[in-house]
Amino acid sequence: MTALVALAIGTTAFAGPKSISAKVTNHFTNTFTKAQNVSWKTDEHFDKVSFVLNNEKVDAFYDMQGELMGTSKAIAFDKLPKSAIQTITTKYTFPDYQVKECIEFLNVNNNETNYYVSFAARNENIALEITRTGSVSVFSKTRK
């Protein structure tokens, strides 16, 4: 799941000869019937489908058994839980930290929604994980 979320927050890099299974394509076609501008990518861990649904860009992730793992979409920073916004804007202040991406991820296995916000700072990139209740934790941190 960690690799999945890392890919969802902007570090996508897929390669490999694996093809998309019929189970995945059938599930996608039946579940996301109004999807437009569909593109597929795959690696040895999961399949990613990017598409537009109701004028929103969405990514769906399928495991190697062809089961839907979750979906993600970009959201506005102000759509995060209010307590998380307060915590983040106090600790990760602009201009030292600049928001790169803000994503909502729905894990279909447990019907849990989490949010991921990535920042660029002078010496590091940081990604935060935020729960639906507004709890904030560091998801990843890398030096530049």
N, C-alpha and C positions, 0 to 999 in steps of 0.2 A: 504494500500500500504506500510505503514511503516513496518508492520510485515513481509510482503513479502520480502522486501529488507533486513531486519534483518536476515531472514533465508538464503537469498542468500549470505550473507557475512560471512557465517560460523557458524551460531548458530542454525543449523537445529536440531530439536527435535520433531519428529512426533509421535503421538500415537492416538489410538482410533479405534473403530470398523467400522467406515464408509467405505463403499466400493466405488471404482471409478465408476462413471456413464458411461453408454454406450455412451452418447453424447461426453464425454471427450475422451474416448478411440477411438471412431470413428474419431473425429477431429484430434487427435494426429496421428493416423495411416494414415489418408489422407494428412496431412500437412507435416509430417516428414517421408516421405516414405523410406528414406535411413538410418534411425536411427538404431543404433546397441547398444547392451548392455543396454537395456532399463530396468529401475527400477522405481517403483511407490511408493510414500508415500503420506499419507493424514492426515489431521487434520480437526478440525471443521470449518476452515476458507478457506482452499484451498487445491488443489491437486498439487503435485510436481512430475514431470517426469524428471528423470535424464537419459541421453543417450549420445552416441557418434555420432557425425555427421561430416563427412569430417575430421576425425582424431582430432576433438575438443570435449571436454566434455561440454555439454550444459544442462541447467535446464530450463524446461518450467513450468509455473505456470498457473493453471486454477482456476477460482472462483467457488463458489458453484452453479452457474447457468450453469456451464460447458463451460464458455467462456474463451478463452485464454487471460490472463492478460499481460504476457510478457515472455521474455526469458533472461537468463543470461549466461555468460561464463567468465572464467578467462582470463585475458589479462596480458601482460607484462607491468610493470610500465612505461617503455619508450614509450608505445603506448597511454598514456594519452595526452590530449592537452598540448602543450608546455608551455603555460602560467601557467597551473596548476602545472606542474612539477617544474617550477621555484618557485612558491609560496610554495609548499609543501617542497621542499628541503631546502628552507630558514628557514621555521618555525619549521619543524619536522625533525631535523637533526639526522643522524646516529652518534653514536651508541645509543643515548638516545631513539630514536624511530626506531623500526625495522618493516618493512613491513611484514604483515602476509598474506594478500590477496588483490588482485586487480581485480575488476569485472566490466564488461560492462553489463548494464541492458537496454534492449529495451522494453519500455512500448508500447504495440501494440495499446492501446486505443487512444493515441495521437501521436504515431510514434516518440516518443522522446527517445533519448539515454542519459543516465546518467552513471557515473562511481562511484564506491565505493571502497575506499581504507581503509583497516584496519591496524592499527599499534598496536604493543605491546610496552609499556613503563614500566619503573620500577614500577610505582604506579597505572597505568591506562591502559585501552584499549580504543582506539579511532577509530572511523570510520568517514571518510570524504566523502561528496557527491560532485561530480564534474560535472558541466554541459558540454555540447558539446563545449561551447564557452570558457571553462576554469575557470569558476567561482568556487571557493572552499568554502565550508561551513562545519561546524561540524554537522555530522548526528547523532552521539551518542558518549557518553563518559561514561565509567564505571570505578569505582575504583576497584583495585585488593584487 
